[in-house]
């Protein structure tokens, strides 16, 4: 039976970054806002499931890619960590900028679709987003599953999928209820500022890791 204890710090770090990033509005949230307003809560939840599935696909691809790189050159992990830390600092900059001047969260225009197509739309939105790829590379650079093999990688991917689904599902519920959305808008400055502080801390921890 696999001992998960040595991998827990990496899991916690990776999952924390994923959770905080999913809390920050972006293209996926704009899509969910459009779906929630035009099609309702059920369609928004289906789209959120598609987004989570797309996130899991990129997660697996980046883990396989990073594993292949490390099998050829172990020193590449240091470079990946610096790239990941730089991207987290970029996320922090974006969060602080939104805290100072919160942009209006606009709904993305959506077309009426069947539920399978709504799922596919969410999936394609995520897998074709270049920022999502860079984000997952930043998480992969933590090395949360390094040396663990399939018994560690599969639970990690399943946990990441659950977090992404939970976060985007929460957005779908939030954006389909006007009172909750207004409450979020009032506290958005503090939320974005908190995200910025977290991303700076995560970038420092990642860059200083050995």
MARRODREN-607707 format. One record per residue (C-alpha): residue number from 1; x, y, z. Coordinates in steps of 0.1 Angstrom, whole numbers, always signed. Example, Ala and Ser with C-alpha at 12.3 -4.5 7.8 and 13.67 -1.06 7.14 Angstrom:
2
ATOM   resi       X       Y       Z
ATOM      1    +123     -45     +78
ATOM      2    +137     -11     +71
//
This chain:
210
ATOM   resi       X       Y       Z
ATOM      1      +0      +0      +0
ATOM      2     +13     +34     -10
ATOM      3     +25     +57     +19
ATOM      4     +10     +91     +11
ATOM      5     +27    +109     +40
ATOM      6     +58    +121     +20
ATOM      7     +35    +135      -7
ATOM      8     +11    +154     +15
ATOM      9     +30    +187     +17
ATOM     10     +31    +188     -22
ATOM     11      -5    +179     -24
ATOM     12     -15    +207      +0
ATOM     13      +6    +233     -18
ATOM     14      -7    +223     -52
ATOM     15     -44    +221     -41
ATOM     16     -41    +255     -23
ATOM     17     -29    +272     -55
ATOM     18     -56    +255     -75
ATOM     19     -84    +265     -50
ATOM     20     -73    +301     -48
ATOM     21     -69    +304     -86
ATOM     22    -103    +290     -92
ATOM     23    -117    +317     -69
ATOM     24    -104    +344     -91
ATOM     25    -127    +354    -120
ATOM     26    -115    +347    -155
ATOM     27    -128    +334    -188
ATOM     28    -144    +303    -172
ATOM     29    -163    +325    -147
ATOM     30    -174    +349    -175
ATOM     31    -188    +319    -194
ATOM     32    -206    +306    -163
ATOM     33    -221    +340    -157
ATOM     34    -235    +340    -192
ATOM     35    -249    +305    -190
ATOM     36    -264    +311    -155
ATOM     37    -282    +343    -167
ATOM     38    -294    +329    -200
ATOM     39    -299    +292    -194
ATOM     40    -302    +288    -156
ATOM     41    -284    +270    -128
ATOM     42    -286    +234    -143
ATOM     43    -268    +244    -175
ATOM     44    -242    +264    -155
ATOM     45    -234    +234    -134
ATOM     46    -231    +212    -165
ATOM     47    -207    +238    -180
ATOM     48    -187    +238    -147
ATOM     49    -184    +200    -149
ATOM     50    -170    +204    -184
ATOM     51    -145    +231    -172
ATOM     52    -133    +207    -145
ATOM     53    -129    +179    -170
ATOM     54    -108    +202    -192
ATOM     55     -87    +212    -162
ATOM     56     -81    +175    -154
ATOM     57     -70    +168    -190
ATOM     58     -44    +196    -188
ATOM     59     -34    +184    -154
ATOM     60     -26    +149    -167
ATOM     61      -9    +163    -198
ATOM     62     +14    +185    -178
ATOM     63     +22    +158    -153
ATOM     64     +32    +134    -181
ATOM     65     +52    +162    -198
ATOM     66     +71    +172    -167
ATOM     67     +78    +136    -158
ATOM     68     +93    +131    -193
ATOM     69    +114    +162    -190
ATOM     70    +127    +151    -155
ATOM     71    +136    +116    -168
ATOM     72    +159    +133    -193
ATOM     73    +173    +162    -172
ATOM     74    +167    +164    -134
ATOM     75    +180    +200    -134
ATOM     76    +149    +210    -154
ATOM     77    +129    +210    -121
ATOM     78    +147    +241    -110
ATOM     79    +139    +259    -142
ATOM     80    +103    +248    -140
ATOM     81    +100    +261    -104
ATOM     82    +113    +295    -114
ATOM     83     +88    +296    -143
ATOM     84     +60    +286    -120
ATOM     85     +70    +312     -94
ATOM     86     +71    +339    -121
ATOM     87     +36    +329    -132
ATOM     88     +23    +330     -97
ATOM     89     +38    +365     -93
ATOM     90     +20    +375    -124
ATOM     91     -13    +362    -109
ATOM     92      -5    +382     -78
ATOM     93      +0    +413     -99
ATOM     94     -34    +407    -116
ATOM     95     -51    +402     -83
ATOM     96     -37    +434     -67
ATOM     97     -47    +454     -98
ATOM     98     -82    +441     -96
ATOM     99     -83    +449     -59
ATOM    100     -74    +485     -66
ATOM    101     -98    +489     -95
ATOM    102    -122    +459     -97
ATOM    103    -133    +454    -133
ATOM    104    -170    +448    -141
ATOM    105    -177    +411    -144
ATOM    106    -194    +408    -177
ATOM    107    -213    +378    -189
ATOM    108    -199    +360    -219
ATOM    109    -224    +357    -246
ATOM    110    -236    +321    -250
ATOM    111    -259    +302    -274
ATOM    112    -286    +279    -263
ATOM    113    -273    +243    -264
ATOM    114    -282    +208    -252
ATOM    115    -266    +197    -220
ATOM    116    -239    +175    -237
ATOM    117    -230    +204    -259
ATOM    118    -229    +227    -228
ATOM    119    -205    +203    -212
ATOM    120    -184    +202    -243
ATOM    121    -183    +240    -245
ATOM    122    -170    +242    -210
ATOM    123    -144    +215    -217
ATOM    124    -132    +232    -249
ATOM    125    -130    +266    -232
ATOM    126    -106    +252    -206
ATOM    127     -84    +230    -228
ATOM    128     -79    +258    -254
ATOM    129     -70    +284    -228
ATOM    130     -32    +290    -229
ATOM    131     -32    +305    -194
ATOM    132     -46    +273    -180
ATOM    133     -17    +253    -195
ATOM    134      +9    +277    -179
ATOM    135     -10    +276    -147
ATOM    136      -9    +238    -146
ATOM    137     +28    +238    -155
ATOM    138     +33    +260    -124
ATOM    139     +15    +235    -103
ATOM    140     +34    +206    -119
ATOM    141     +67    +223    -110
ATOM    142     +59    +218     -73
ATOM    143     +66    +181     -79
ATOM    144     +37    +170     -57
ATOM    145     +36    +135     -74
ATOM    146     +73    +132     -82
ATOM    147     +85     +96     -76
ATOM    148     +51     +83     -67
ATOM    149     +39     +66     -98
ATOM    150      +3     +59    -108
ATOM    151      -8     +51     -71
ATOM    152      +0     +88     -63
ATOM    153      -7    +105     -96
ATOM    154     -43     +91    -100
ATOM    155     -55    +103     -65
ATOM    156     -38    +137     -71
ATOM    157     -57    +141    -104
ATOM    158     -89    +130     -88
ATOM    159     -85    +155     -60
ATOM    160     -77    +183     -84
ATOM    161    -108    +175    -105
ATOM    162    -129    +176     -73
ATOM    163    -115    +209     -63
ATOM    164    -120    +224     -98
ATOM    165    -155    +211    -100
ATOM    166    -163    +223     -65
ATOM    167    -149    +258     -71
ATOM    168    -166    +263    -105
ATOM    169    -198    +246     -93
ATOM    170    -198    +272     -65
ATOM    171    -194    +299     -91
ATOM    172    -223    +285    -110
ATOM    173    -245    +286     -79
ATOM    174    -232    +320     -69
ATOM    175    -238    +336    -103
ATOM    176    -273    +322    -106
ATOM    177    -284    +339     -74
ATOM    178    -285    +377     -77
ATOM    179    -283    +385     -39
ATOM    180    -252    +364     -35
ATOM    181    -236    +379     -66
ATOM    182    -242    +414     -52
ATOM    183    -226    +404     -19
ATOM    184    -195    +391     -37
ATOM    185    -193    +423     -57
ATOM    186    -192    +444     -24
ATOM    187    -164    +423      -9
ATOM    188    -144    +418     -41
ATOM    189    -116    +442     -33
ATOM    190    -107    +423      -2
ATOM    191    -110    +390     -19
ATOM    192     -87    +400     -47
ATOM    193     -62    +415     -22
ATOM    194     -62    +383      -3
ATOM    195     -56    +363     -35
ATOM    196     -26    +386     -43
ATOM    197     -10    +380      -9
ATOM    198     -15    +343     -12
ATOM    199      +1    +341     -47
ATOM    200     +31    +361     -36
ATOM    201     +36    +337      -7
ATOM    202     +32    +307     -30
ATOM    203     +57    +321     -55
ATOM    204     +83    +326     -27
ATOM    205     +78    +291     -14
ATOM    206     +80    +276     -48
ATOM    207    +111    +295     -58
ATOM    208    +129    +287     -25
ATOM    209    +120    +250     -26
ATOM    210    +148    +225     -29
//
